[in-house]
């Protein structure tokens, strides 16, 4: 059976681009440009922040957020750094002019991005990893949505400090974030993500900690076509065993390992878990394979036999997993 799940990592990456912070975006662009041109500017920033400045990836929105987070954490050092820096004079001149004329709005937009985006970035990290992710997806995505809703309801400590009871600033901060939440909610309500989220909600039960909270039930799983009726029947008979184990659980280090160690107690549930392992919420693992191929084979090796490519790639990927 084929299931169109969609890529939630790409969705979150796009959500991150929907925050309306144009002045901050311009400032961060100059900041990145400055540090890409001169090692001396990076050395100078290190004297202020204690470490070299972060450098974003052109394909990952969250890496730009890491730059913003570093600036927010060192907010008092930005202006002294700009004034002291003598390298890349054209870029510094633009930064000085922008910061001098728009420092309050830059600080407000930076605070809004800092407060709103951390759970989104953490969810992206998680979804771009390897392993048994499907049971965690619904909680991660709902966590992002709830956090953005809470931001709009006034839970934004950094913004509150920067705005200093300025109601206009507080309203402006909410409007910076609202388009991202609107886009996220709209995307999750459309096919194929709407049906994917229903599926991910059902398979939460394969996370033993979630199962402890929501209860062990086969009924939601019986609605999924990936499970044969015979398997559902066997899982129903083993539900009491699974329920007894999860009632005592407090934590685990790795979900896949947990099922390998405990799954033999309820083999039908373990069999179903092996099926759920195939529900990949992100294309990141596939993209890593493409990156490996690009690194291994260039135009000079474009006549390598397919079997050789497959074997070499399998060895390289599995060596990384083993390590």
Order of alpha helices (4+ residues) and beta strands (2+ residues): alpha-alpha-alpha-alpha-alpha-alpha-alpha-alpha-alpha-alpha-alpha-alpha-alpha-alpha-alpha-alpha-alpha
